[in-house]
Amino acid sequence: MNSEIANNLSTFKNHIEDYDRGYRELVRDFEAVQTHMKALNNMWTGEAHDALMKRFERDKITTQEMLDYTRQILEDLQFADTEYIKCENAVAGIVDSIRV
């Protein structure tokens, strides 16, 4: 059984751009949360404060790891797009060089 993989490069590029926009929004929102938490950190002290800040530090590490993973996926998609374009151009060059 022969199967074929096809990729519409303009659609793929649009999806990558959408993913990139979403990633940048996540980063911006995460930075805003960190800024707000820094401000909140200075507003009070006590046991509840310490528990909240400890929990936020754990969540911050987890969130950063997720953002790093998301960025890696974006980079992989961008690499795949570049490789698909190279491949299509190479195939087009071969087809164009064939004399009929």
C-alpha positions as MATLAB code, in Angstrom:
seq = 'MNSEIANNLSTFKNHIEDYDRGYRELVRDFEAVQTHMKALNNMWTGEAHDALMKRFERDKITTQEMLDYTRQILEDLQFADTEYIKCENAVAGIVDSIRV';
ca = [
       0.000    0.000    0.000;
       1.425    3.334   -1.058;
       0.675    6.389    1.039;
       1.483    9.973    0.301;
       2.180   12.955    2.501;
       1.321   16.351    1.089;
       1.732   19.784    2.597;
       0.119   23.002    1.468;
       3.002   25.341    2.275;
       0.965   28.536    2.479;
      -1.503   26.924    4.908;
       1.380   25.456    6.904;
       3.062   28.870    7.090;
      -0.216   30.458    8.266;
      -0.519   27.844   11.000;
       3.044   28.493   12.108;
       2.353   32.243   12.225;
      -0.792   31.605   14.314;
       1.215   29.385   16.658;
       3.907   32.079   16.904;
       1.338   34.754   17.771;
      -0.159   32.511   20.436;
       3.274   31.768   21.857;
       4.193   35.462   22.019;
       0.881   36.206   23.777;
       1.618   33.497   26.338;
       5.068   34.952   27.009;
       3.664   38.466   27.350;
       0.905   37.305   29.709;
       3.363   35.302   31.796;
       5.603   38.354   32.126;
       2.580   40.409   33.221;
       1.674   37.837   35.875;
       5.239   37.918   37.193;
       5.132   41.728   37.373;
       1.845   41.608   39.293;
       3.188   38.974   41.652;
       6.251   41.099   42.390;
       3.965   43.984   43.291;
       1.775   41.699   45.399;
       4.851   40.329   47.148;
       5.504   43.755   48.673;
       1.954   44.320   49.909;
       1.919   42.100   52.976;
       3.803   39.569   55.052;
       2.907   36.522   57.014;
       2.170   32.859   56.649;
      -0.357   33.249   53.823;
       2.088   35.473   51.937;
       4.888   32.944   52.286;
       2.657   30.060   51.177;
       1.430   32.010   48.134;
       4.926   33.060   47.099;
       6.271   29.521   47.540;
       3.445   28.123   45.410;
       3.932   30.831   42.781;
       7.656   30.036   42.519;
       6.841   26.378   41.847;
       4.182   27.340   39.299;
       6.556   29.828   37.689;
       9.130   27.082   37.091;
       6.473   24.785   35.612;
       5.124   27.554   33.397;
       8.612   28.455   32.174;
       9.256   24.816   31.304;
       5.998   24.720   29.320;
       6.915   27.941   27.522;
      10.348   26.519   26.685;
       8.717   23.394   25.275;
       6.227   25.492   23.293;
       9.094   27.584   21.878;
      10.916   24.403   20.856;
       7.838   23.201   18.981;
       7.666   26.573   17.220;
      11.321   26.325   16.214;
      10.760   22.773   14.960;
       7.773   23.899   12.875;
       9.784   26.770   11.406;
      12.612   24.363   10.554;
      10.153   21.952    8.913;
       8.708   24.799    6.850;
      12.192   25.750    5.635;
      12.966   22.137    4.759;
       9.655   21.669    2.916;
      10.373   24.773    0.849;
      13.894   23.556    0.034;
      12.512   20.187   -1.007;
       9.795   21.670   -3.196;
      12.328   23.967   -4.852;
      14.706   21.066   -5.457;
      11.938   18.968   -6.995;
      10.803   21.906   -9.125;
      14.394   22.346  -10.324;
      14.651   18.685  -11.282;
      11.317   18.760  -13.100;
      12.282   21.961  -14.918;
      15.555   20.408  -16.058;
      13.854   17.451  -17.728;
      13.595   17.896  -21.476;
      10.462   16.587  -23.020;
];
